[in-house]
Amino acid sequence: MLSVVSSQIKTIQVGLQKFSKTIQFMGNDIPLVPTIGIFITMNPGYAGRSELPDNLKALFRPVTMVVPGLVMICENMLMSEGFNTAKVLALKMVTLYQLSSE
């Protein structure tokens, strides 16, 4: 299944490199939108998840994501709303939400 997806993505990438207006897929001309984006989200730490095949990995650039700084995000949101004590409030709000999620 993933090898089929890999060949389809490769066809799209080659079409984009050649600035083609269409690509051939199963005997049909399909319009190629040059602003296309294809993303794969992987969470390899979970049980039962498999790795992507190498031929599919080769078509993508890896990007590492991290957990966002919730205190900083909350502080910026509070500051944009005009709170003068945003730093203190942000820490309290994040703590409150973390405790309530547990």
N, C-alpha and C positions, 0 to 999 in steps of 0.2 A: 504494500500500500504506500509506504513512504517513498519507495523508489519511483513510483508513478508521480507522486507529488514533486519529487526532486527534478524529474525530467520536465514537468510542466513549468516549474519555477525557472529552470535553466532556459527554456524557450522564451519566457517572458523577458528574462535578463538580456538574452541575445537580441531580441527585438528592440529593447530599449537602447542597447549599445549601437544598433544600426539606425536608430531614429525611425523605425518602421511605424506606419500608421495602424497596421493590423498584424496579427500573427495567425499561423495555421494551427488549428487544433481539431483533430478528428475529422479532417476534410472540410472544415468550415473556417472562413475568415472571421476572426474576432477582433473588434476594435481594441487598440492598445492605448490606454490612457497613460501619458508620460509621468503623471504625478502619483502613480501607484506606489503603495507601500505594503510590504509583506513582513509580518512580525511573527516570531515564534516565542512563546513564553514557556520556560522550563523551570521546574522546581525539582532539581535532582535529589534533594534530600529526603523526599517522601518515599515510603515503601511502595514497591510495585511499579515505580516509574522506570522507564528504560531510557537509555541514551539515544540521541539522534544518530542515524548512520553517518559515516564520514562524508559520503557524497552529498548529503543534505547540509551538513555542518559547513562544508566548503563554500556554500552559496551565501552564507550570512556572516555578518560581523558580530562577534560576541560583545555583549554589554553587561556589566555587572550592576545589579541594583542593590541598594541598601535600604534599611528601614529609615524613614525620614525623621528629622529632628522635630518631633511634635511640639516641644516647648517653643522652639524658634518660630515655627509656623503659627502657632497660637498667639505668640507675642506680636508678630507682624500683623495678624488679623486684628488684634485688640488695638494696636497703635493706629492702624488705618481707620478705626472707628472712633479714635480720639481719647482713648483711655490713657491717663498720665502714669498709672502704675501698672503698665502692661507686663513688665517683666515678672513682678510678683504674682499678678493674677494668672498669667500664663502657666506658671509652675503649679499653682493651685488647681487650675482647671484640668491640666493634663493628669495630675495625680488623681483628681476626682473621677475622670473618665476611665483611667486605668483600673482604679478600685471598683468602679461600677461594672466594668467589663468582666472582672474576675468573679 
